[in-house]
């Protein structure tokens, strides 16, 4: 089955994800945070502790299992489902089309995980409708311009994003540029100045992060950065990481644009069911081209 998601070269006002006009204060203070990684596990642990043991519970790719038959730990079902390999049917679970491919050894886990990163989205509904964020795609788009992103830039530029609209991408880019221009050595801010700097950043970005969030280790925010960085490190030909940052390898912009173009049509789809169908392998993306003169 195919999903017609967008018409390329057609009237841009007739298709695509509409940018919403938010004031900075409204954006940061009135909307529930939407950023989520694929899971708070490294890539290796995700496979070995969660996905592989879950898939092995199935004796055949068509089997239906209840939660008691499938549960191994607190997260194996939810994270295998989050990766798009499980579908819930009432009180039972079955393998998705993508899960069946993995069960049948038609795809290796690393390639599967990389592909799912580019399709993965989180969604929130609020007074203005649905907000959709593709976190990994958003980060990669920012890297095309910024070349690298450190932890504090991640906090204020990516972790605080409310959707993947072009407006949000531009705002994140401008925000990180402001950080670099105004606080070029922010990561070595001395203890006596941290509160002052953080107050200024919270005012500028209309956030309410604490000193613990930004400068301490083993926090929720820091863990999100660590796992996000680990997942993106799988893009070995494009991305390199260290303990402080995520970097685009020099002269890889063209390859990254090609990679992002592969599933770009997903960002024009607002129907959550369609997005999930594509993510789980039920639908293939079909982009209709309108040959306008």
C-alpha positions as CSV (number, residue, x, y, z in Angstrom):
1,X,0.0,0.0,0.0
2,X,1.1,3.5,-0.7
3,X,0.4,6.8,1.1
4,X,0.2,9.9,-1.0
5,X,1.7,12.5,1.3
6,X,2.6,15.5,-0.7
7,X,2.7,17.0,-4.2
8,X,6.1,18.3,-5.0
9,X,6.3,21.5,-7.0
10,X,2.6,22.1,-6.4
11,X,1.1,25.2,-4.7
12,X,3.0,25.4,-1.4
13,X,0.0,26.9,0.4
14,X,-2.2,23.9,-0.5
15,X,0.0,21.2,1.0
16,X,2.4,20.6,3.8
17,X,2.8,21.2,7.5
18,X,1.6,24.7,8.3
19,X,3.9,26.8,10.5
20,X,2.0,28.3,13.4
21,X,2.7,31.9,14.5
22,X,3.7,31.9,18.2
23,X,5.2,34.6,20.2
24,X,8.4,33.5,21.9
25,X,6.9,33.8,25.4
26,X,3.8,31.8,24.4
27,X,5.9,29.1,22.7
28,X,8.1,28.4,25.7
29,X,5.7,28.8,28.6
30,X,2.3,27.6,27.4
31,X,3.1,24.4,25.6
32,X,3.9,21.0,27.0
33,X,7.4,19.8,26.0
34,X,7.3,17.4,23.1
35,X,10.9,16.3,22.7
36,X,11.5,12.6,23.2
37,X,14.3,10.3,22.0
38,X,13.6,6.8,20.8
39,X,14.3,5.8,24.4
40,X,16.7,6.3,27.3
41,X,18.9,3.4,26.2
42,X,22.1,3.2,24.2
43,X,21.7,1.6,20.8
44,X,23.4,-1.6,22.0
45,X,21.2,-1.9,25.1
46,X,18.1,-1.1,23.1
47,X,18.8,-4.1,20.9
48,X,20.1,-6.6,23.4
49,X,18.0,-5.8,26.5
50,X,14.7,-4.7,24.8
51,X,14.1,-5.6,21.2
52,X,15.8,-8.9,20.6
53,X,14.4,-10.6,23.7
54,X,10.9,-9.3,22.8
55,X,11.0,-10.5,19.2
56,X,12.2,-13.9,20.4
57,X,9.0,-14.3,22.4
58,X,7.2,-14.8,19.1
59,X,7.3,-18.4,17.7
60,X,6.1,-17.2,14.3
61,X,5.6,-13.8,12.7
62,X,1.8,-14.0,12.8
63,X,1.5,-15.0,16.5
64,X,-0.6,-12.8,18.9
65,X,0.7,-12.5,22.5
66,X,-0.8,-11.0,25.6
67,X,1.2,-8.7,27.8
68,X,2.0,-11.4,30.4
69,X,3.5,-13.6,27.6
70,X,5.6,-10.7,26.2
71,X,6.8,-8.8,29.3
72,X,10.4,-9.2,30.2
73,X,11.1,-6.0,32.1
74,X,9.3,-2.6,32.5
75,X,10.3,-1.3,29.1
76,X,10.8,-4.1,26.6
77,X,7.2,-3.9,25.2
78,X,6.9,-0.1,25.1
79,X,10.3,0.4,23.5
80,X,9.9,-2.3,20.9
81,X,6.5,-0.7,20.1
82,X,8.1,2.7,20.0
83,X,10.6,1.5,17.5
84,X,7.7,0.5,15.3
85,X,8.1,-3.3,15.5
86,X,5.0,-4.1,17.6
87,X,1.3,-3.3,17.1
88,X,-1.3,-3.4,19.9
89,X,-4.6,-5.1,19.1
90,X,-6.9,-4.8,22.1
91,X,-5.1,-6.7,24.8
92,X,-2.8,-8.5,22.4
93,X,0.4,-7.6,20.6
94,X,1.5,-8.6,17.1
95,X,4.5,-7.9,15.0
96,X,4.2,-5.0,12.7
97,X,5.2,-5.4,9.0
98,X,8.6,-4.0,10.0
99,X,8.7,-6.3,13.0
100,X,8.0,-9.3,10.7
101,X,10.9,-8.2,8.5
102,X,13.2,-8.1,11.5
103,X,11.9,-11.5,12.8
104,X,12.7,-13.0,9.4
105,X,16.2,-11.5,9.4
106,X,15.4,-9.4,6.3
107,X,16.9,-6.3,7.9
108,X,19.8,-5.8,10.4
109,X,19.1,-3.9,13.5
110,X,21.5,-1.1,13.0
111,X,20.0,-0.2,9.6
112,X,16.5,-0.5,11.0
113,X,17.3,1.8,13.8
114,X,18.9,4.4,11.6
115,X,15.9,4.4,9.2
116,X,13.5,4.7,12.1
117,X,15.4,7.7,13.5
118,X,14.6,9.6,10.3
119,X,10.9,8.7,10.6
120,X,10.5,8.9,14.4
121,X,8.1,11.6,15.6
122,X,6.4,12.7,18.8
123,X,3.0,14.4,18.9
124,X,1.0,16.5,21.3
125,X,-2.5,17.9,21.0
126,X,-3.3,21.3,22.5
127,X,-5.6,24.3,22.0
128,X,-4.2,25.0,18.6
129,X,-4.4,21.5,17.3
130,X,-1.6,18.9,16.8
131,X,2.1,19.7,17.2
132,X,4.5,17.2,15.6
133,X,8.2,17.0,16.1
134,X,10.7,14.9,14.3
135,X,13.6,15.3,16.8
136,X,16.4,13.5,14.9
137,X,15.5,15.2,11.6
138,X,15.4,18.6,13.3
139,X,18.9,18.1,14.8
140,X,20.3,17.0,11.5
141,X,18.8,20.0,9.7
142,X,20.4,22.3,12.3
143,X,23.8,20.6,11.8
144,X,23.7,21.5,8.2
145,X,24.0,25.1,9.2
146,X,25.7,25.0,12.6
147,X,28.1,22.0,12.0
148,X,28.1,21.1,15.7
149,X,25.8,21.2,18.7
150,X,26.9,21.1,22.3
151,X,24.9,20.2,25.4
152,X,23.7,23.7,26.3
153,X,22.8,24.4,22.6
154,X,20.9,21.2,22.7
155,X,19.0,22.3,25.8
156,X,17.9,25.7,24.5
157,X,17.8,24.9,20.8
158,X,16.5,21.4,20.3
159,X,15.1,20.1,23.6
160,X,12.9,23.2,23.8
161,X,11.5,22.9,20.3
162,X,7.7,22.5,20.1
163,X,7.4,21.2,16.5
164,X,9.3,20.7,13.3
165,X,7.8,23.6,11.4
166,X,10.2,25.7,9.4
167,X,9.5,28.5,11.9
168,X,10.8,26.3,14.7
169,X,13.9,25.3,12.8
170,X,14.7,28.9,12.1
171,X,14.1,29.9,15.7
172,X,16.3,27.2,17.0
173,X,19.0,28.2,14.5
174,X,18.8,31.9,15.6
175,X,18.7,30.9,19.3
176,X,21.9,28.8,19.1
177,X,23.6,31.6,17.1
178,X,22.6,34.0,19.8
179,X,24.2,31.6,22.4
180,X,27.4,31.5,20.5
181,X,27.6,35.2,19.9
182,X,26.7,36.2,23.4
183,X,28.3,33.4,25.5
184,X,31.2,32.0,23.4
185,X,32.7,30.1,26.4
186,X,29.4,29.2,28.2
187,X,30.5,25.6,29.0
188,X,33.3,26.9,31.2
189,X,31.2,29.5,33.0
190,X,32.5,29.8,36.6
191,X,30.2,28.9,39.5
192,X,29.6,32.4,40.7
193,X,28.3,33.5,37.2
194,X,26.1,30.5,36.4
195,X,22.9,31.8,38.0
196,X,23.3,35.2,36.2
197,X,23.9,33.6,32.9
198,X,21.1,31.1,33.3
199,X,18.6,33.8,34.3
200,X,19.6,35.7,31.1
201,X,19.1,32.6,29.0
202,X,15.8,31.7,30.6
203,X,14.6,35.3,29.9
204,X,15.7,35.2,26.3
205,X,14.3,31.8,25.5
206,X,11.3,32.1,27.8
207,X,12.2,28.8,29.6
208,X,12.5,27.9,33.2
209,X,15.5,25.6,33.4
210,X,17.4,25.2,36.7
211,X,21.1,25.3,37.4
212,X,20.8,21.5,37.9
213,X,19.2,21.1,34.5
214,X,22.0,22.9,32.6
215,X,25.2,22.4,34.6
216,X,24.7,19.2,36.5
217,X,25.1,15.6,35.3
218,X,22.7,12.7,35.7
219,X,19.6,14.8,35.1
220,X,16.7,14.1,32.8
221,X,17.9,16.7,30.3
222,X,21.5,15.5,30.3
223,X,20.4,11.9,29.9
224,X,18.3,12.9,26.9
225,X,21.4,14.5,25.3
226,X,23.5,11.4,26.0
227,X,21.1,8.9,24.4
228,X,20.3,11.3,21.5
229,X,24.0,11.6,20.8
230,X,24.5,7.9,21.0
231,X,21.7,7.2,18.5
232,X,23.0,9.8,16.0
233,X,26.5,8.3,16.3
234,X,25.2,5.4,14.2
235,X,25.3,7.7,11.2
236,X,29.1,7.0,11.1
237,X,29.6,8.4,7.6
238,X,28.1,11.8,8.5
239,X,28.2,12.3,12.2
240,X,30.9,12.2,14.9
241,X,30.4,12.6,18.6
242,X,32.4,13.2,21.7
243,X,31.4,13.7,25.3
244,X,30.5,17.3,24.7
245,X,29.0,17.6,21.3
246,X,27.4,16.2,18.1
247,X,29.3,17.2,14.9
248,X,28.7,17.0,11.2
249,X,31.8,15.6,9.5
250,X,33.4,18.3,7.3
251,X,32.2,18.3,3.6
252,X,29.3,15.9,4.3
253,X,26.5,18.4,3.8
254,X,25.5,17.0,0.4
255,X,25.2,13.5,1.7
256,X,23.2,14.6,4.7
257,X,20.8,16.5,2.5
258,X,20.4,13.4,0.4
259,X,19.7,11.3,3.5
260,X,17.1,13.9,4.8
261,X,15.4,14.0,1.5
262,X,14.6,10.3,1.7
263,X,11.7,10.6,4.1
264,X,11.1,14.4,3.8
265,X,7.6,13.9,2.7
266,X,6.6,12.7,6.1
267,X,7.0,16.2,7.5
268,X,4.2,17.3,5.3
269,X,1.7,14.8,6.7
270,X,-0.5,15.9,9.7
271,X,-2.6,12.7,10.0
272,X,-1.2,10.8,13.0
273,X,-2.6,7.5,11.7
274,X,-0.9,7.8,8.4
275,X,2.4,8.7,10.1
276,X,2.2,5.6,12.3
277,X,1.3,3.4,9.3
278,X,4.4,4.5,7.5
279,X,6.5,4.3,10.6
280,X,5.5,0.7,11.3
281,X,5.9,-0.4,7.6
282,X,2.2,-0.7,6.8
283,X,2.4,2.0,4.1
284,X,5.1,3.1,1.7
285,X,5.6,6.8,0.9
286,X,4.4,7.9,-2.5
287,X,5.2,11.4,-3.5
288,X,3.1,12.7,-6.4
289,X,4.9,15.2,-8.6
290,X,2.9,18.1,-10.1
291,X,4.7,19.3,-13.2
292,X,3.9,22.9,-13.1
293,X,5.3,25.3,-15.7
